[in-house]
Amino acid sequence: MKKNWPIGIFVLALLLAFGPRSLLSQTSPVKSNASKASDYWSRFKFEISTAVSFQKSLADTSYFHHYSPPFLSGPYVSKGEQTIKIHGKEGWGFNVGLAYFPATHFGVQLLVDYGKPHLSGDNTDYYVWLNYGFSPEGQPPYPHIFEYTYGWPDTAGHLTEAVASLNGAFRLPISRRLALSASGGLSYFHVDSTGTGLAYSYYWWEDGWFKGRTFDVKCDIGTIDKLGLNLGAELNWVLFSNMCFVLDARYYACATETLRMKIVDEGLITPPPPPFAEITFEEVVETMNLQDLTIDPSFYRINIGLKYLF
């Protein structure tokens, strides 16, 4: 038998050389499944998605507020100061998307996001110092000093974020029921923001008593209209027919913007008692003299929703 092994090798070589080509062209089960998955997903050129989003704002800034609180009963020199903290928090929103895949793996995507994450911040105490001159009847004026530190509540407010994005998209079929996607591109940010936390006070002398009122003023932080970027990844799981469960994680990046804050006129500042003249909103704006604030509109979000394939 040992003498016949060269003949066996020769016969095997002939079979390999002239045998059926299918013996050499067998694809592995993995490649076959991948091919079937690609064929399945290539049937769908359009994707429409609707989702609920959980957002986290990356705003993180502070503002040193200082001005001269008025004394209505005579000449004065004063200062009021505090530091306002503004930190982005979480919030809910929604998202809609449209994608077109002319090829199985590559396409374009349009996304529109809307959300209202909260703002918060641990503010410093509000400090007031007032040197005023008061003259009781028949007596010459003499100076008085009022100095007080108010414990102050945290910042409270929200951002209103509307972002439209145009992306390039890559789709990777895993099976007939599962596909992964990645996309990124340009985003247009439109962001508004309001919040409370700024202090305003005025003081007067009445019937032998020093009196005053202090208010937590609402302000409009400003509007941002700016281009940025986004990048995200997505899991698509076919539930039935052409409907998918979609899970999307995405980061939206935008450069910081410097804005001039504005006081919101909501009638929160009550007028002083007679005979003092009413303090107008314009006078409050001029007295507080708000300056610029730098804010970061970037955020990240997670989507959970449904996608329809066509």
C-alpha positions in Angstrom: 0.0 0.0 0.0 2.8 2.4 0.8 4.1 2.0 -2.8 0.8 3.3 -4.2 0.7 6.7 -2.4 2.3 8.6 -5.3 -0.5 7.3 -7.5 -3.1 8.5 -5.0 -1.6 12.0 -4.9 -1.6 12.1 -8.7 -5.3 11.1 -8.9 -6.2 13.8 -6.3 -4.3 16.5 -8.3 -6.3 15.5 -11.4 -9.6 15.8 -9.5 -8.7 19.2 -8.2 -7.6 20.4 -11.6 -10.4 19.1 -13.7 -13.2 18.5 -11.1 -16.3 20.6 -10.7 -15.6 24.3 -10.1 -18.2 24.4 -7.4 -15.9 22.5 -5.1 -13.6 25.5 -5.0 -16.2 28.3 -5.2 -18.2 27.4 -2.1 -18.9 30.5 0.1 -18.8 30.3 3.8 -22.1 30.5 5.7 -21.1 33.9 7.1 -20.6 35.4 3.6 -23.8 33.9 2.4 -25.7 35.4 5.2 -24.1 38.8 4.7 -25.0 38.7 1.0 -28.6 37.9 1.9 -28.7 40.7 4.4 -27.3 43.2 1.8 -29.9 42.0 -0.7 -32.7 42.5 1.8 -31.6 46.0 2.9 -30.8 47.1 -0.7 -34.5 46.9 -1.5 -35.2 49.9 0.8 -34.0 53.3 -0.7 -35.9 55.6 1.7 -36.0 55.7 5.5 -38.3 57.9 7.6 -37.9 58.0 11.3 -39.7 59.6 14.3 -38.3 59.5 17.8 -38.4 60.8 21.3 -35.0 62.2 22.4 -33.3 62.6 25.8 -30.9 65.6 25.6 -28.1 66.9 27.8 -27.0 70.5 27.3 -23.3 71.2 27.6 -23.8 74.9 28.5 -21.5 75.8 31.4 -20.8 79.5 32.1 -21.1 82.2 34.8 -21.8 85.9 34.8 -20.7 88.5 37.4 -23.7 90.8 37.9 -22.9 94.2 39.4 -24.8 97.5 39.4 -25.9 100.4 41.6 -29.2 99.7 43.5 -31.2 103.0 43.7 -32.1 104.9 46.9 -35.3 106.9 46.2 -35.2 109.3 49.2 -32.0 111.2 48.5 -28.4 111.2 47.3 -26.6 107.8 47.5 -23.6 105.7 46.5 -24.3 102.0 46.2 -23.3 98.7 44.7 -25.0 95.3 44.4 -23.1 92.2 43.1 -23.4 88.5 42.7 -22.2 85.7 40.4 -24.7 83.8 38.4 -24.0 80.2 37.4 -25.6 78.7 34.3 -25.2 74.9 33.8 -27.0 72.9 31.1 -29.1 70.0 32.4 -31.3 67.3 30.9 -34.5 67.6 28.9 -36.8 65.8 26.5 -37.5 66.5 22.9 -38.3 64.9 19.6 -36.6 64.1 16.3 -37.6 63.4 12.7 -35.4 62.1 10.0 -35.4 61.3 6.3 -32.7 59.3 4.6 -32.1 58.2 0.9 -29.8 55.3 0.1 -29.1 55.1 -3.7 -26.6 52.3 -2.8 -26.9 49.6 -0.1 -24.3 51.2 2.1 -24.2 54.9 1.3 -26.8 57.6 1.4 -27.7 61.1 2.6 -29.7 62.0 5.7 -31.8 65.0 6.8 -32.4 65.4 10.6 -34.5 67.9 12.5 -34.2 68.0 16.3 -36.1 70.0 18.9 -35.6 70.0 22.7 -35.9 72.1 25.8 -33.1 71.1 28.3 -33.2 72.8 31.7 -30.7 75.3 33.0 -29.6 75.4 36.7 -26.7 76.8 38.7 -25.6 77.3 42.3 -25.5 81.1 42.5 -23.4 83.1 45.0 -25.1 85.3 47.7 -26.4 88.7 46.6 -24.4 91.5 48.4 -25.7 95.1 48.7 -23.8 98.1 50.1 -25.5 101.5 50.2 -24.2 104.8 51.5 -27.1 107.3 51.5 -27.8 110.7 52.9 -31.1 111.3 54.7 -32.3 114.6 56.3 -35.1 114.4 58.9 -37.1 117.6 59.2 -35.1 120.4 60.7 -31.8 118.5 60.8 -28.8 118.6 58.5 -28.2 115.5 56.2 -25.8 112.9 57.5 -24.6 109.7 55.9 -26.0 106.2 56.7 -24.6 102.8 55.7 -26.7 99.9 54.8 -24.9 96.6 54.1 -26.6 93.2 53.7 -26.0 89.8 52.1 -29.0 88.0 50.7 -29.1 84.2 50.3 -30.0 83.7 46.7 -31.9 80.9 44.9 -30.3 78.8 42.1 -30.6 79.7 38.4 -33.8 78.3 36.9 -34.6 78.3 33.2 -34.3 76.4 30.0 -32.8 76.4 26.5 -35.0 76.0 23.4 -33.0 74.1 20.8 -34.0 73.6 17.1 -31.3 72.0 14.9 -31.5 71.0 11.3 -28.7 68.7 10.0 -27.6 67.4 6.5 -25.4 64.3 6.8 -23.7 61.7 4.8 -24.7 58.2 6.0 -23.2 54.7 6.0 -25.5 51.6 6.5 -24.0 48.2 7.4 -26.5 45.3 7.2 -25.8 42.6 9.8 -28.8 40.4 9.1 -32.2 40.6 7.5 -33.5 42.1 10.8 -30.5 44.1 12.0 -28.4 46.9 10.5 -26.0 49.5 11.9 -25.7 53.1 10.6 -23.3 55.9 11.1 -23.8 59.5 9.9 -22.4 63.0 10.3 -22.3 66.4 8.7 -23.3 70.0 9.0 -25.9 71.3 11.5 -27.7 74.6 11.8 -28.4 75.7 15.4 -31.2 78.0 16.4 -31.1 78.3 20.2 -33.1 80.6 22.6 -32.7 80.7 26.3 -34.4 82.3 29.3 -33.9 82.0 33.1 -34.1 83.6 36.5 -31.3 84.4 38.9 -30.5 88.1 38.5 -31.1 90.4 41.5 -32.6 93.9 41.4 -33.3 96.1 44.5 -34.4 99.6 45.4 -34.6 101.3 48.8 -36.3 104.3 50.4 -37.0 106.0 53.7 -40.6 106.1 55.0 -42.0 107.2 58.3 -38.7 106.8 60.2 -37.9 103.4 58.7 -35.4 102.3 56.1 -37.3 100.1 53.6 -36.5 98.2 50.4 -37.7 95.6 47.9 -35.6 92.9 46.2 -36.6 90.9 43.1 -35.4 87.8 41.2 -35.5 89.1 37.7 -36.2 86.9 34.6 -33.8 87.5 31.7 -33.5 86.4 28.0 -30.0 85.2 27.6 -30.2 85.7 23.8 -30.6 83.9 20.5 -28.0 81.8 18.7 -28.1 81.2 14.9 -25.0 79.3 13.9 -23.5 76.4 12.0 -22.0 73.4 13.7 -21.4 69.7 13.3 -23.0 66.4 14.3 -21.9 62.8 14.5 -23.8 59.8 15.5 -24.4 56.0 15.3 -27.7 54.1 15.0 -29.1 50.7 15.6 -31.9 49.5 13.4 -33.9 46.4 14.3 -36.8 45.3 12.0 -39.9 44.5 14.0 -42.1 43.4 11.1 -42.4 44.1 7.4 -40.9 47.6 6.8 -41.0 48.9 10.3 -37.9 49.2 12.5 -37.1 50.0 16.1 -34.3 52.6 16.1 -31.8 53.6 18.8 -29.6 56.6 18.0 -26.8 58.3 20.0 -25.6 61.6 18.6 -23.3 64.5 19.5 -24.0 68.1 18.3 -21.0 70.5 18.4 -21.2 74.2 18.0 -18.7 77.0 18.9 -19.5 79.2 21.9 -21.4 82.5 21.3 -21.2 85.8 23.2 -24.6 87.4 23.7 -26.0 90.5 25.4 -28.6 89.5 28.1 -31.9 91.3 28.2 -34.4 91.7 31.0 -37.9 90.2 30.4 -40.7 92.6 31.2 -43.2 90.5 33.1 -44.4 93.1 35.7 -42.4 91.3 38.5 -40.9 94.6 39.8 -43.7 96.2 41.9 -43.7 100.1 42.0 -42.7 101.9 45.2 -45.4 103.5 47.4 -46.5 107.1 47.0 -45.2 109.8 46.8 -42.4 108.1 44.9 -42.7 108.0 41.2 -43.2 104.6 39.6 -39.9 102.9 38.4 -40.3 102.2 34.7 -39.1 99.1 32.9 -36.6 101.3 30.9 -35.2 102.6 34.1 -34.7 99.1 35.5 -32.9 98.1 32.2 -30.6 101.1 32.4 -29.8 100.6 36.1 -29.0 96.9 35.8 -26.9 97.5 32.7 -26.5 93.9 31.8 -23.4 92.8 29.9 -22.3 90.0 27.6 -22.6 86.3 28.5 -20.7 83.5 26.7 -22.7 80.3 26.2 -22.0 76.9 24.6 -25.0 75.5 22.6 -23.5 72.1 22.1 -25.4 69.0 23.4 -25.7 65.3 23.0 -28.9 63.2 22.8 -30.2 59.7 22.7 -33.1 58.8 20.4 -35.6 56.0 20.8 -38.3 55.6 18.1 -39.6 54.0 14.9 -38.3 54.0 11.4 -40.2 53.2 8.2 -38.4 51.6 5.2 -39.5 52.1 1.6 
